Amino acid sequence: MQNALTLGLNNQRDFVTEAFDEAQRRIKEFIGETHTAAKAAWFCVGAFIFGAVLFTGWHNWNLFARGASTEFGRALAIVPALLLDGSIVVLLVLLLTYFKDELQWKVAAGFNAALFIIIGYNTSVDYSLNANQPLSDSMQAYLSWGLAWSFLGTLALWEVIIHLDPMHKMRAQKARLEMKALRASNATELERVNLQLQRATDELEFQRSLHTKMHAARMRATEGGDVKEALSDYEDAQAIAHATGIRESAPKTTRR
């Protein structure tokens, strides 16, 4: 689980780094190949967009600040504006420079359009309200939950885009292959150890069975006629030897 979490965080970090580097490279290439007049026009476009973002961002902050009941809440009202307006700017740059996969580009364009609608709605509402005009209950609820849904919405937006990135997909495929190879290697090692254990067990069982059979054969051999006759001779020889020893150790008597 920890490895999976670490891999996911690394993939997201790599995506952001690669996207930033690629955007820089594409912008430099675009600027280098563009006519001087076109560069000036694009500079003006960038200035227009920057001014529009400042305008909509201010109205977004002002609208959410209206719904705050405390000064701390008014300060936090900047968060939805930063997340929504910031995301639309970043998406616009990536759409022009980094996104090359068709599905990723379409999803990012869809998210960009959705953000534009939300930001446009918030800006229009705040622009149309008078300074001290009271908010309706539905608008108050919308603004009260604005901080939470702006966090969750932008998080979901970027999560989807990151997981659709071709580089992320290729890294995920590579990670799955590496994990598959690791599992196969582990299974092979377990099989090898299990085979060695089975061989040792079989050898021990063979030695035990052989010992048991040899012992049984020796026991049966003691019941044979030759062994009985030999044991009888051995018994007689032992008796004679003991008798001889007794006679030799007995005290000698003197006859008169």
N, C-alpha and C positions, 0 to 999 in steps of 0.2 A: 504494500500500500504506500509506504513511504517512497519507494522507488518510483512508483507511478506518479505520485504527486510531484516529486522532483523533476521527473521527465517532462510533465506538463508545464511546469513553471519555466524550465529551460527552453522549451519549444516556443513559449510566448515571448520570452526575452529575445530569442534568436530572431523571431518574426519581426519584432519592433526594430531591432538593430539592422536587419537586412532591408526592411522597408525604408528606413531612414537613409541608409547608404544608397540604395537604388534610386530613391527620390532625388537625392543630391546629384547623383551621376546623370540622371535623365534631365534634370533642370539645367545642369551645366552644358550637356549636349544640345539641349533645345536653345539655350541662349547663344551658344557658339554658332549654330547653323541658321539662326533667325536674322532677317534683315534688320537694319538699324531702326527703320520706321516701325517695324513690327515689334521690336523690343520696347520702343517707347509706348506703343499702344498697349502691350501687355503690362507694362509698368502702370499705366493708367487704370487698366482693368483691375490689377492687384490693389491699387489705391482705392478704387471704388468698392471692391469687396471688403477691404479692411474697414472703410468708413461704414459700410452697411452692417458689418458684424458689430462694430462699436454701437451703432444705433439700436440694432435688435437686442444686443446684449444688455444695454442699459435698460431698455423697456422690459426685458425678461426679468432682470433683477428687480426693477421697480414694481412689477406686477406681483412677484412672489413676496416681496417685502410688504406689500399691502396685506397679504394674508397672514403675516407673522404677528404674534401677540406680544412678543418680547423683543428687546434690542438684540439679544443673541440670535433670535430667529431672523431678524432683519439682516444681520451679518451673514448668516448661513444662506440667505436668499441668493447670494452670488454664486453658490455651487451649481444650481440648475443652469444658470446662464453660461457658466464656464463649460460645463459638460455638453450642453446642447449646441451652443454656438462654436465651441472649440472642436467638437466632433465633426460638425458640418464643414469647417475649414480644412481639417486634416483629411477628411474623406475626399474633398474636392482636389486637394493636392495629390493624394494617392491615385485617384481616378485618372488624373492627367499624366501621372509619371510611373507608378509602380504596378498597378493592377493590370495583368495581362491575361489571366485566366478568364474565359468568357463568363462562367457561372459566378465567380467571385466578383467580377466587374458589375454584372447585373444586380447581384444582391446588394453590393455597396451603393450602386446608383439608386436602388429602391429605398435603402435606408436613408440616403441623402435626401431623397424626395420627401420621405416621411418626416425627417428632421426639419426640412424647410417648411412643411405644412404646420408642424407644431410651433416652430419659432414664429412663423407668420401669424398664426392665430393668437399666440401670446402677445406679440407686438401690437396687433390690431386691437385686442381687448384693452390693453393698457393705454394705448393711444386714444381710444374712444372714451375712457373713463375720466370724469372730472376728478380733481385733486381730493376732494372729500366725499366723493360719491360712495355710498355703502355697497358692499359686495353681496351678491345673492348667496344663499346657502350652498347651492351646487358649486358656485365658483370658489367659495371659501373652502369647501371640501377638496376641490381640485388643487388649490394652492397649498393646502395643509399637507397633502400627500405628495406635493411636487418634489420635495427633496428626495424622498424615498424612490419614487418611480423614475426620477432622472438618473439616479445612481444605477438602479436595476436595469433600466432601459439601455443606457449606454454600455453597461457591462455586458448585457446580452448581445447588443449590436456588435461590439468588438470581438466577443467570443466567437460568434458565428463567422465573422470575416476572417479571423485568425485560423479557424478550423477549415475554412474553404481555401486557404492559401496553398498553392501547389507545393511550395517548399515545405510547409508543415506536413502536407500529405506524404511527401517523399520521405521526410524524417520519420514520420509515423510508420510508414511501410518498412523502412530500414530497421526501426526499433522492433517491429513485430518479427522481422526475419532474424534479428539478433537474438531475440527472446526464444524464438522457435529453435534456433541452433543451440542455444544454451540448454533448453529443455532436452533436446535430442542428445546432447553431450552428457547431460546429467543422467538420462535414462540409460545410455550406453555404459557409463561408469557403474551405475547401480547393477546392471545386468552382469558386468564383469565381476564385481565383488560377489554377487549372488552365485555366479558360476563357481568361483573359487571356494566359497563356503559349501556349496553342494558337493564339490569334489572332496573336500576335507571330510565332510559328513559321510560320504560314500566310502572313503578309505577307512575311516574309523569303524563303520559298520562291517566292512569286509574283514578287518583284523579281529573284531569282536566275534563275528560268526566263525572265522577260521580257528580262533582259540577255543571256542566252545566245542567245535566238532573234534579238534585234536584231543581235547580233554576227554570227551566222550569215547573216542577211539581207544585212548590209553586205559580208560576204565573197563571197556569191554575186553581189552587184551588181558587184563588180570584174571578174567574168567576162563581163559583157555587152558587146555590140558597141559601143555608144556610149561606154562607159568606155574600151574598148581604143582606139577612134579618137581619143578625147580625150587619152589617154595618149601616143598616137603623135604627135599635134600638139604636146603638151607637150614631148615628147622632141626633136622637130625645133626647136621654139622655143628650147629650152635649148641645143641645139647651135649654132644661129645666134648666140644671145646670147654664148656662150662664144667662138665664132670672132671675133665683132666685138670682144670685149674683148681677145683676143690680138692682133689686128691693131693695135688702138689703142695697146696697151702696147709694141709692138715698136719698136726704135730706127729713126729715119728715116735713109736713105742719101742722099749728095749725088752727083748725076751730074756728070761732066766733059764 
